[in-house]
Amino acid sequence: MPGVVCDRRIRTGLAAQTTVWALVALALLLPAPAGAATLDRTSALTQASTVRVSSIHEVVTSAPTNRVAMTAQPLSMQPAVWFADDFESGSLSGWHLIDANTWGASTHRPSTGSYSAWCLGASGLSTYPDDYIARMSRGPYDLSTSSGLTVFNADMWVQSEQDYDFVKMMVSTDGSNYYGYEWSGEGTFWQAKSLDLRNIYTLGNVAQSPHVWVMLEFESDEDNSGLEGAYFDNVTLKDTAVPAPDLVSDSLSASATAHTGMPIAVTDTVHNQGSADAAGFNVSYYLSTDASITPSDTLLGTRRVAALARGATSSATTNFTVPAGLSGNYYIGTVVDPTGEVGEVSELNNSRLGNAVAVSDEVRPTALVLTSLSAPALSYGSSFEVDGVLTDTTGGLVGKQVRLQSARPGSAFADTGVTAMTGAGGAFTFWVTPQEVTNYAVRPAATPEYATSLSGSVRATPLVSLGNPVVPKGMRHTKSYSVYGSLKPRHAAGSKPVRIYKYLYIGGKWKAQGYVTAAASNYGAFSRYKATLRLSRKGKWRLNAYAPADAEHAATWSGYTPVKVG
């Protein structure tokens, strides 16, 4: 199992992220008084019924990417230290060795300095054998003068067969029954482990107990994996009364359903329940197939908390994209400060299990139908309604984005950049103001959740804006005159897009007298049409402009202009 390493952020106690292991009888000689180094090779077998060990199990799963060294405090601020052993003496002085030829000081793999304690250090072996057990303890210690913030700390390195061979840190108040935590898995890095004596499994709060023992243990089963086992370094039992942050997740929830490639909203609250302000740190979010949240689960992403004062909370709702390749039932989980940027009172209370999340990777087909009709003669400057309904196999799709497409006749559709959201029953509406003949269609926004396809199309054909012909006053039948009018949109200068029809009132009826063609010229942002004409008889006339249909507009008539000719 390559690259499997410890996660220093599993919650303590009877949290859903851990598995309670049954009481196990172990052979253990009662420890010698503190300060005495003892190696007992014979009488351990006679004490088999006197010792019980119970622990919380954590699978060792992922290395932190950053280990932050704790800054030394001024001497006047240093907490009480009952013992601190970095093994730089090259011995295990002060430890009671339960099993012969096991733990020993070693230069093979120190965390700092030159030495660490190795479970094979005195065995002459390089990898641990079957049914191997190595135990050493210290104590008792009188913690009755502690501030109540006592912790059992150590740097740990472990390489073991996951779920079968374990390294343990444990505490006892009677020297016989030990409780604590155990880890398994293959790792190639050092990480900090901490037991908060206010919250020891089964024992509860022993941070001010008058009699406390501590134990380090490594144990293998009958099937050896040829691995190195466990190392400890910088082991301490101390009062952490120096103010320190303590970061926990107070609440966590996410959408109950999600789809790969789509956003999922995660809401959480982080609380600094410690006695000092915390500098910046990350909060990581995971999808897990079980109720144990570890960094080996599927990472959704992180959010950054710039700083968090003591007693303060940080709440946020963050959207993350669900990674591809997931499908089925998951849990949302979080780990606060996963890389250990902040030195805390406890490093074992930073994770939280949230609600179940059903993840789908199904791509469903959609149907998009336009319900609007084509507009063959749309008044110039008027808006046109393009509406329809988006559905899938379950019915109308609400709250989905659709995108308007347009094309000139004979051309391919292109996205206009205009979007709308579907409402009740999957209905949507666009309003458009075409300046020329335009085909419109709609396409659902591309998502991993739904297949996208183009709808049918509708066509909007606008009229031009054609002003009534303007004539001079006092027209005579013997002369020719210039007649003009406005034309929108602009037409090419010199083109002849307009005809001016002439009508004469004869015998109570208007009779057509032909037409003249008017040429276009630029006039501001639009065009002016203009023609020269002669009304050859006295009487009542009227003029009417007409723009024949072209590739861009429908045929358009202007209103009538009455003319009296003398």
C-alpha positions in Angstrom: 0.0 0.0 0.0 2.3 2.8 -1.2 2.1 6.3 0.1 -0.4 5.7 3.0 0.5 7.9 6.0 -0.9 9.3 9.2 -3.7 11.8 9.6 -3.2 13.9 12.7 -6.7 15.3 12.6 -9.2 12.6 13.6 -11.7 13.6 16.3 -11.3 12.2 19.8 -13.9 10.4 21.9 -16.9 8.4 20.7 -17.2 10.5 17.4 -18.6 8.9 14.3 -15.2 9.2 12.7 -13.5 6.6 15.0 -14.1 2.9 15.8 -14.2 1.8 19.5 -12.0 -1.3 20.1 -12.8 -3.8 22.8 -10.9 -4.2 26.0 -7.8 -6.4 25.4 -5.9 -8.2 28.2 -2.1 -7.5 27.8 0.8 -8.7 30.0 2.3 -5.7 31.7 4.5 -5.4 34.9 3.4 -2.5 37.0 5.7 0.4 36.3 8.6 1.3 38.5 8.7 4.7 40.2 9.2 7.7 37.9 12.8 8.3 36.9 13.9 4.7 37.2 14.9 2.8 34.0 13.8 -0.8 34.2 13.9 -3.7 31.8 11.9 -6.7 33.2 12.5 -9.9 31.2 10.8 -12.5 33.4 7.9 -11.4 35.5 5.7 -9.9 32.7 4.2 -13.4 32.2 3.0 -13.5 35.7 1.0 -10.3 35.5 -1.2 -11.1 32.5 -4.4 -10.5 34.3 -3.5 -7.2 35.8 -3.4 -5.0 32.7 -6.2 -3.9 30.3 -5.8 -1.7 27.3 -8.7 0.0 25.4 -8.2 2.4 22.6 -9.8 4.4 19.8 -8.7 3.2 16.4 -7.6 5.5 13.6 -6.4 4.3 10.2 -3.3 6.2 9.3 -4.1 7.8 5.9 -2.4 11.0 4.8 0.6 13.1 5.5 0.2 16.8 6.4 1.9 18.9 3.8 3.4 21.2 6.4 4.6 20.8 10.0 4.8 24.0 12.0 7.4 24.2 14.8 6.0 25.5 18.1 7.8 28.7 19.1 9.5 28.5 22.5 7.8 30.6 25.2 9.8 32.9 27.6 10.9 31.0 30.7 8.3 32.8 32.9 5.5 31.5 30.6 6.7 27.9 30.3 4.0 25.4 31.5 4.7 22.7 34.0 6.4 19.7 32.4 6.2 16.3 34.2 8.6 14.8 31.7 10.2 15.5 28.3 12.3 13.0 26.5 14.0 13.6 23.2 16.1 10.4 23.6 19.3 12.4 22.9 20.9 10.6 25.9 21.0 7.5 23.7 19.0 5.6 26.3 15.4 5.0 27.5 16.2 6.3 31.0 13.0 6.9 32.9 11.0 4.4 30.9 9.7 1.1 32.2 10.3 -1.5 29.5 7.6 -4.2 29.6 8.9 -6.5 26.8 12.5 -7.7 26.5 14.6 -6.7 23.5 12.1 -4.3 21.9 12.1 -0.5 22.4 15.5 1.1 22.2 17.1 4.5 21.4 18.1 4.5 17.7 19.9 6.9 15.3 18.1 5.2 12.4 15.3 7.7 12.0 15.2 10.7 14.4 12.5 13.4 14.2 14.9 16.0 15.6 18.5 15.7 16.9 20.2 12.3 16.5 18.0 9.8 18.4 14.5 8.6 18.6 12.8 5.6 20.3 12.2 2.7 17.9 10.1 -0.4 18.6 12.9 -2.6 17.2 15.7 -0.5 18.6 16.9 -3.2 21.0 15.8 -6.2 19.0 18.6 -6.4 16.4 15.9 -6.6 13.7 15.2 -4.2 10.8 11.6 -5.2 10.3 9.1 -6.4 12.8 8.2 -10.1 13.0 4.8 -11.9 13.5 3.1 -11.6 16.9 5.5 -8.8 18.0 4.7 -6.6 21.0 6.8 -3.7 22.3 5.6 -1.7 25.3 7.2 1.0 27.6 5.6 3.1 30.2 6.3 6.0 32.6 4.7 7.1 35.9 2.9 7.6 38.1 2.7 11.4 37.9 0.7 13.6 40.2 -1.2 16.1 38.1 -3.3 17.5 40.9 -1.4 20.9 40.5 -2.1 21.1 36.8 -4.2 23.9 35.4 -6.4 21.2 33.8 -4.9 21.5 30.4 -2.5 18.6 30.5 -1.5 16.8 27.3 0.5 13.8 26.4 2.5 14.7 23.2 4.8 12.9 20.9 6.2 13.0 17.4 5.3 9.7 15.7 6.5 7.8 12.6 4.7 4.6 11.7 4.9 2.0 8.9 2.6 -1.0 9.6 0.1 -3.2 8.0 -3.1 -1.2 7.9 -5.9 -2.4 10.2 -3.8 -5.3 11.5 -0.6 -3.9 13.2 -0.9 -0.9 15.5 1.1 1.8 17.3 -0.6 3.2 20.5 -0.4 6.1 22.9 -2.3 5.4 26.1 -3.0 6.7 29.6 -3.9 5.0 32.9 -5.0 6.1 36.4 -4.3 2.8 38.1 -1.2 1.4 36.2 -3.3 -1.5 35.0 -6.0 -0.3 32.7 -4.8 1.8 29.8 -6.9 3.8 27.4 -6.1 6.0 24.4 -5.5 5.9 20.7 -4.0 3.6 18.1 -3.0 4.1 14.5 -2.1 1.8 11.6 -0.9 2.2 8.1 2.2 2.8 6.0 3.9 6.2 6.3 7.2 7.8 5.6 7.0 11.1 7.6 7.0 12.4 11.1 3.9 14.0 12.6 2.7 15.3 15.9 0.3 13.4 18.0 -1.4 14.7 21.1 -3.7 13.2 23.8 -5.7 15.8 25.6 -6.1 14.4 29.1 -9.4 16.2 29.5 -10.9 13.8 27.1 -9.5 10.2 27.3 -11.7 7.4 26.0 -13.6 5.7 28.9 -11.5 7.6 31.6 -12.8 11.0 30.7 -11.0 14.0 32.3 -7.8 12.9 34.0 -5.9 16.1 33.5 -5.7 16.8 37.3 -5.5 13.2 38.5 -3.1 12.5 41.3 -1.9 9.2 39.7 -1.3 9.1 35.9 0.8 6.6 33.9 1.5 6.8 30.1 2.4 4.1 27.7 3.8 3.7 24.2 3.2 0.4 22.4 3.6 -1.3 19.1 1.9 -4.6 18.3 1.6 -6.9 15.2 -0.6 -9.9 14.4 0.4 -13.3 13.2 0.9 -12.2 9.5 4.1 -10.1 9.2 4.4 -7.5 6.4 8.1 -6.8 6.6 7.8 -3.2 7.7 9.7 -1.0 10.1 7.1 -0.5 12.8 7.0 2.7 14.9 9.2 5.4 16.2 8.6 8.1 18.8 10.5 11.3 19.5 10.1 14.4 21.6 7.7 12.8 24.0 6.2 15.1 26.7 3.6 15.2 29.5 3.0 18.8 30.2 0.5 21.5 31.3 -0.4 23.7 28.3 -1.6 26.6 30.5 0.3 28.9 28.1 -2.6 30.4 26.1 -3.2 28.6 22.8 -6.0 28.4 20.2 -8.2 25.3 19.9 -10.0 25.1 16.5 -13.1 23.0 16.1 -15.9 22.7 13.6 -19.2 23.6 15.3 -21.5 22.7 12.4 -21.4 21.4 8.8 -24.0 20.8 6.1 -24.2 20.5 2.4 -26.8 19.9 -0.3 -28.4 16.5 0.0 -27.9 15.8 -3.7 -25.1 16.6 -6.1 -23.9 15.9 -9.6 -20.4 15.4 -10.9 -19.1 18.5 -12.5 -21.7 20.7 -10.9 -21.4 23.0 -7.8 -22.3 21.8 -4.3 -22.9 24.4 -1.6 -21.2 23.6 1.8 -22.1 25.6 4.9 -20.0 25.4 8.1 -19.0 27.2 11.2 -15.5 27.0 12.7 -15.0 28.0 16.3 -11.8 28.9 18.2 -12.6 27.6 21.7 -9.1 28.0 22.9 -7.5 30.7 25.1 -5.5 32.6 22.4 -6.1 34.1 19.0 -5.4 31.9 15.9 -3.5 33.1 12.9 -4.6 32.1 9.4 -5.5 28.5 8.5 -7.4 26.5 6.0 -10.6 24.5 6.3 -10.8 21.5 4.0 -13.9 19.7 2.8 -14.3 16.1 1.7 -16.7 13.6 0.3 -16.4 10.2 2.1 -17.9 6.8 1.3 -18.1 6.1 5.1 -18.5 8.0 8.3 -14.8 8.3 8.9 -13.5 11.7 7.6 -9.8 11.6 6.7 -7.6 13.5 4.1 -7.6 10.3 2.1 -11.2 10.9 1.2 -12.2 12.9 -1.9 -11.2 16.5 -1.5 -13.8 19.1 -2.6 -11.6 22.1 -1.8 -10.7 24.5 0.9 -11.6 27.9 2.3 -9.1 30.3 4.0 -9.8 31.8 7.4 -7.5 34.8 7.7 -7.5 34.8 11.5 -9.8 33.8 14.3 -9.9 35.5 17.7 -10.3 33.4 20.8 -14.0 32.7 21.3 -14.9 33.8 17.8 -16.5 31.8 15.0 -16.2 31.9 11.2 -19.2 30.8 9.2 -19.4 30.5 5.4 -21.2 28.9 2.5 -18.8 27.9 -0.2 -19.5 26.3 -3.6 -17.2 23.5 -4.8 -17.3 21.5 -8.0 -18.0 17.8 -7.4 -15.1 15.9 -9.0 -15.8 13.5 -11.9 -15.8 9.8 -11.3 -18.1 9.8 -8.3 -21.5 8.1 -8.0 -23.5 6.9 -5.1 -23.9 7.8 -1.4 -21.3 9.9 0.4 -20.9 12.0 3.5 -19.8 15.5 3.7 -16.9 16.1 6.1 -14.4 18.7 7.1 -11.0 19.0 8.7 -10.0 22.3 10.3 -6.3 23.3 9.8 -5.4 20.1 8.0 -1.7 21.0 7.6 -1.1 22.1 11.2 -0.5 25.8 10.6 -1.8 26.6 14.1 -0.4 25.1 17.3 -3.4 24.2 19.4 -4.4 22.9 22.8 -5.6 19.7 21.1 -4.9 18.4 17.6 -7.5 15.6 17.8 -10.7 17.6 17.6 -10.5 19.2 14.2 -12.8 17.0 12.1 -16.5 16.8 11.7 -18.9 14.5 9.9 -21.8 16.2 8.1 -24.9 14.9 6.3 -25.3 12.3 3.6 -25.0 13.4 0.0 -26.3 11.4 -2.9 -24.0 12.0 -5.9 -25.1 11.2 -9.5 -23.1 11.1 -12.7 -26.1 10.4 -15.0 -26.4 12.6 -18.1 -30.1 13.1 -18.8 -31.6 14.0 -22.2 -33.5 17.2 -22.5 -36.3 18.5 -24.9 -36.6 22.2 -25.7 -39.7 23.4 -27.6 -40.3 27.0 -28.7 -43.9 28.1 -28.3 -43.7 31.4 -30.0 -44.6 31.9 -33.7 -42.5 33.6 -36.4 -43.1 37.3 -37.0 -43.2 37.9 -40.8 -43.8 41.7 -40.5 -42.5 43.2 -37.3 -42.7 46.9 -36.9 -39.4 48.7 -37.0 -37.9 49.0 -33.5 -40.5 46.6 -32.0 -39.6 43.8 -29.7 -40.3 40.1 -30.4 -41.0 37.4 -27.8 -39.1 34.1 -28.1 -40.5 31.7 -25.5 -40.6 28.0 -24.9 -40.3 25.1 -22.4 -37.4 23.0 -21.3 -38.1 19.5 -20.1 -36.5 16.2 -19.4 -38.0 12.7 -18.8 -39.3 13.9 -15.4 -41.1 17.0 -16.7 -40.3 20.7 -16.7 -36.8 21.7 -15.5 -36.9 24.7 -13.2 -34.0 27.0 -12.5 -31.9 25.9 -15.5 -30.1 28.3 -17.8 -31.0 28.5 -21.5 -29.1 30.5 -24.1 -30.4 32.5 -27.0 -29.0 31.6 -30.4 -29.4 33.7 -33.6 -28.5 33.4 -37.3 -29.1 35.2 -40.6 -31.0 33.1 -43.1 -28.7 30.5 -44.6 -26.1 30.8 -41.8 -25.3 28.7 -38.8 -26.6 29.6 -35.4 -24.3 31.4 -33.0 -24.6 32.1 -29.3 -25.8 35.7 -28.6 -24.5 35.7 -25.0 -28.1 36.4 -23.8 -29.3 33.9 -21.1 -32.5 33.3 -19.2 -33.5 31.0 -16.3 -36.4 28.6 -16.6 -39.4 29.1 -14.3 -42.4 27.1 -13.4 -42.9 24.1 -15.7 -39.5 24.8 -17.4 -40.9 28.0 -19.2 -38.6 30.8 -20.4 -38.9 34.0 -22.4 -36.5 36.2 -24.4 -37.3 39.6 -25.8 -35.4 40.6 -28.9 -35.4 43.7 -31.2 -34.1 42.6 -34.6 -32.8 45.2 -37.1 -32.9 42.7 -39.9 -34.3 39.3 -40.8 -33.1 37.0 -38.0 -33.7 33.3 -37.1 -33.8 32.6 -33.4 -33.3 29.3 -31.5 -32.5 28.3 -27.9 -30.0 25.9 -26.4 -29.8 24.7 -22.8 -26.6 25.8 -21.1 -24.0 23.0 -21.3 -23.7 21.1 -17.9 -22.5 17.6 -17.0 -26.0 16.9 -15.7 -28.0 17.4 -18.9 -27.4 16.7 -22.6 -27.7 19.8 -24.7 -29.4 20.2 -28.0 -30.7 23.1 -30.2 -34.4 23.8 -30.3 -36.4 24.5 -33.4 -36.3 28.1 -34.8 -38.5 31.1 -35.3 -37.9 34.0 -37.7 -38.5 37.7 -37.1 -38.7 39.9 -40.2 -38.8 43.6 -39.4 -40.2 46.4 -41.5 -38.2 49.5 -42.3 -39.2 52.8 -40.9 -40.4 54.8 -43.9 -41.4 58.5 -43.4 -44.3 60.1 -45.4 -43.1 62.0 -48.5 -42.4 65.7 -47.8 -43.4 68.1 -50.6 -43.0 71.9 -51.1 -46.0 74.2 -50.8 -47.7 75.7 -53.9 -46.9 73.0 -56.4 -47.7 73.9 -60.0 -48.6 71.3 -62.6 -46.1 72.7 -65.1 -43.0 72.2 -62.9 -41.0 69.4 -61.4 -40.2 69.3 -57.6 -38.0 67.4 -55.2 -39.8 65.1 -52.8 -38.0 63.4 -49.8 -38.6 61.4 -46.7 -36.8 59.5 -43.9 -35.6 55.9 -44.1 -34.4 53.7 -41.3 -32.1 51.8 -40.9 -29.4 53.4 -43.0 -29.3 52.1 -46.6 -26.3 52.4 -48.9 -25.9 55.9 -50.3 -26.8 56.0 -54.0 -29.0 52.9 -53.8 -32.7 53.2 -54.9 -34.6 51.3 -52.2 -37.8 53.5 -52.3 -40.6 54.2 -54.8 -42.9 57.2 -54.5 -46.4 56.3 -55.8 -48.7 59.1 -57.2 -52.5 59.1 -57.0 -55.0 61.6 -58.6 -58.5 62.1 -57.4 -60.8 61.7 -60.5 -64.5 61.2 -60.5 -64.7 60.5 -56.8 -61.9 57.8 -56.9 -58.2 57.8 -56.4 -56.4 56.5 -59.5 -52.8 55.5 -59.7 -50.6 57.7 -61.9 -47.4 55.7 -61.7 -44.3 56.0 -59.5 -40.8 57.5 -59.4 -37.8 55.8 -57.9 -36.1 57.6 -55.0 -32.4 57.4 -54.2 -30.9 57.0 -50.7 -28.4 59.4 -49.1 -26.8 59.5 -45.7 -28.7 61.6 -43.2 -27.2 61.4 -39.7 -27.4 57.8 -38.4 -30.1 57.0 -41.0 -31.0 57.6 -44.6 -33.1 60.1 -46.6 -34.8 59.0 -49.8 -35.3 61.7 -52.5 -36.8 61.9 -56.0 -37.8 64.6 -58.5 -41.3 64.3 -59.8 -44.0 66.3 -61.7 -47.7 66.2 -60.9 -49.0 67.0 -64.4 -52.6 68.1 -63.8 -54.3 70.5 -61.5 -56.3 68.9 -58.7 -56.0 66.8 -55.6 -53.1 64.4 -55.4 -51.6 62.2 -52.8 -48.1 60.6 -52.5 -47.3 57.3 -50.9 -43.7 55.9 -50.3 -43.0 52.2 -50.6 -39.9 50.1 -49.8 -40.0 46.7 -51.5 -39.0 43.6 -49.5 -35.2 42.8 -49.6 -33.0 40.2 -47.9 -33.1 42.1 -44.6 -36.6 43.6 -44.3 -40.2 43.1 -45.2 -42.0 45.3 -47.7 -43.1 48.6 -46.1 -45.5 51.4 -47.0 -45.5 54.9 -45.6 -48.5 56.9 -44.8 -50.1 59.3 -47.5 -49.2 62.9 -48.1 -52.0 65.0 -49.6 -51.0 67.6 -52.3 -53.0 70.3 -54.0 -51.7 71.2 -57.4 -52.6 74.5 -59.2 
